[in-house]
C-alpha cells in the first residue's frame, strides 16, 4: 500500500504530534508499505527531500510564518501530485492545509483518515484569535471530506469541540509508544551526569516549553514541595529556548526559574534521544503533566514514564487523565491548581507502595499494533468506497 501522511511539522521538530507521526510512519514502513510524509521545510537548512528509516520525507518551502503556522505557496501543487501517486491519505490535525488535501482525496476516491491530536488553543491576542478561527474552519472542511477521524481516547472525543460534532466518523485508537531498553550502567551514567547528589526526590517534566503545558503551575507548586523536601530536584526535558510563539512565556517565567536553578532545585536537560529519555524516566520518582487546556489530548510521556515504573501526577483534562485512570499509576489534580499539584506530589512521594496497584499492560501502545489498526481502517474504507 502507498500511504501519504500530511502534517505541518515533522521531525526534527519535537512535539507529541511529530513523535506520534514518526512512530506510525516507521511502523507502517516496517510492515512493508511505501510511506511518504508531506510537510513543511520549517527550517531552511533541512533538505527538500530525504529518506529516514524507510520513510520518504517531502518538505515544501516556507515563504513566511504566521504565529505557529506557515505559508507555503507551492504546497497545493505538491499535494495534488502526491495524492494522485498514493493509495491512502492520513492527515494529522490541527492543520490549516488539511482541507485541501482531504478534498483531493475525496475527489480521487482515496481513503482519507484524519488523526486528530488536539484542539488548537493559541496564546491570547487578536492575531492568534483570528488564526485559531481560520484553522478551525479549515479543520471543519477537512472533517466533511474525510472518511474517518481517529482520536486517542473516547474521553477526549466526547469533550473536544471538534470531534464531538463528528462522532459518527470517530474511531478510537491508542497512540504508538515505544522506548529503547537501557542497561543499569546507562541508568547510572545518566544519574551521575544529571543528579550526582543521591538520596533526594527527582520530579520530571517532559514537554516543549509552551503556555498550554502549565510550566507556571509547576513553578508555583514547588515552594510547598521544597518545604518538606528542600533538596528535591525538578528536571525539565524538552526544547525551551526560542520556541515559536512562546518567547514571551519563557521570558515571563525565566526569573522564577533562575531562582530555583541557583538553589539547585531546577535543571534544564534540553532535548534528548530516545535512549536518553529511557534513562531520564528510569531516574525519576514522579513525572508531572500540569497541562492547562485541550491542546493537550493525552500526553505520550505518561505512558513512557509508566513503562519505566514511574507514576504520573496529571491535570484533570479529558484524555490526559486517562493513562492514570487506566493504569492506576499516579494521581489527577484540578486543572491549574498549584496547591493541589503540590499536595499530590507530596502524597505520592510519601506512598511509593501505591505502585503495587498498577496495571502494567501496555501492549495496546506498540507501534506495530497501532499500525495494524490503521491498516484495518484503510481496508474498511476502501471496501466502502468501491461497493
QUIGINOR-V128946 format. One record per pair of residues at least 24 apart in sequence whose ideal C-beta (glycine too) atoms are under 6 Angstrom apart, sorted by sequence separation. I is the first residue (numbers start at 1). J is the second residue. D is the distance in Angstrom with one decimal. If there is no record, write none. Layout:
i j d
I J D
I J D
//
This chain:
i j d
281 305 5.0
291 315 5.4
296 320 5.3
3 28 5.7
29 54 3.8
286 311 5.7
287 312 4.9
288 313 4.8
289 314 4.5
290 315 5.4
29 55 5.2
94 120 4.2
282 308 5.2
284 310 4.9
291 317 5.9
10 37 5.5
26 53 5.0
69 96 5.7
281 308 3.9
286 313 5.9
201 229 5.1
240 268 5.7
10 39 3.9
281 310 5.5
291 320 5.8
328 357 5.1
329 358 4.7
3 33 5.3
25 55 4.6
40 70 4.9
208 238 5.4
328 358 5.4
200 231 4.2
201 232 4.5
202 233 5.0
203 234 5.1
204 235 4.9
205 236 5.1
206 237 4.4
207 238 5.0
208 239 5.6
209 240 3.8
313 344 4.8
327 358 6.0
328 359 5.4
1 33 4.8
2 34 4.7
3 35 5.0
4 36 5.3
5 37 4.8
6 38 4.7
7 39 5.6
8 40 5.5
40 72 5.9
114 146 4.8
206 238 5.7
234 266 5.1
235 267 5.2
236 268 5.3
237 269 4.8
239 271 5.3
313 345 5.7
327 359 4.6
9 42 5.8
116 149 5.5
112 146 4.7
209 243 5.5
235 269 5.6
112 147 5.4
113 148 5.0
114 149 4.6
115 150 4.7
116 151 5.3
208 243 5.7
237 272 5.7
111 147 5.9
210 246 4.9
216 253 5.9
219 256 5.2
311 348 5.7
195 233 5.8
211 249 4.8
96 135 5.2
99 138 4.4
106 145 4.4
102 142 4.3
94 135 5.4
119 160 5.5
209 250 5.7
96 138 5.1
99 141 3.7
103 145 5.0
99 142 4.4
102 145 3.7
119 162 5.9
237 280 5.6
38 82 5.6
98 142 4.1
102 146 4.8
292 336 5.8
94 139 5.8
93 139 5.4
116 163 5.8
307 362 5.6
67 128 5.6
286 348 5.5
303 365 5.7
67 131 5.1
218 288 5.8
21 92 5.7
218 290 5.1
217 290 4.1
214 290 3.5
214 291 5.2
4 82 5.3
213 291 5.7
214 292 4.6
204 284 4.5
212 292 5.4
212 293 5.2
4 86 3.9
202 284 5.3
202 285 5.4
203 286 4.9
204 287 4.9
205 288 5.3
212 295 4.1
2 86 4.3
201 285 4.9
2 87 4.5
3 88 5.4
4 89 4.9
5 90 4.8
6 91 5.1
7 92 3.8
1 87 5.2
8 95 5.2
123 211 5.0
190 279 3.6
187 279 5.5
191 283 5.0
186 279 5.5
190 283 5.8
180 274 5.4
6 101 5.3
179 274 5.7
180 275 5.1
187 282 4.7
206 301 4.3
182 278 4.6
182 279 5.4
180 278 5.7
179 278 4.8
17 117 4.8
221 338 4.3
225 342 5.3
220 338 3.7
224 342 3.7
228 346 6.0
217 336 5.7
221 341 4.2
225 345 5.3
217 338 5.2
221 342 4.0
177 300 5.8
175 300 5.8
179 304 5.5
177 303 4.4
177 304 6.0
156 297 4.9
152 297 5.9
152 298 4.4
201 349 5.4
24 176 5.4
23 176 4.1
20 175 5.4
159 318 3.7
156 318 4.9
155 318 4.9
156 319 3.1
155 319 5.3
153 319 4.8
155 322 5.4
153 322 4.8
121 293 4.8
121 295 4.9
119 294 4.0
68 244 5.5
68 245 4.6
118 295 5.0
67 245 5.3
118 297 4.2
117 297 5.9
177 365 4.0
178 367 5.5
174 364 4.7
174 365 5.3
176 367 3.9
15 208 5.9
176 370 4.3
173 373 4.8
14 239 5.6
147 381 4.7
14 271 5.7
111 378 5.1
111 381 3.8
111 382 5.3
109 385 5.4
16 300 5.1
88 378 4.7
27 367 3.7
31 371 5.5
27 368 5.7
28 371 5.0
23 367 4.9
27 371 3.8
//
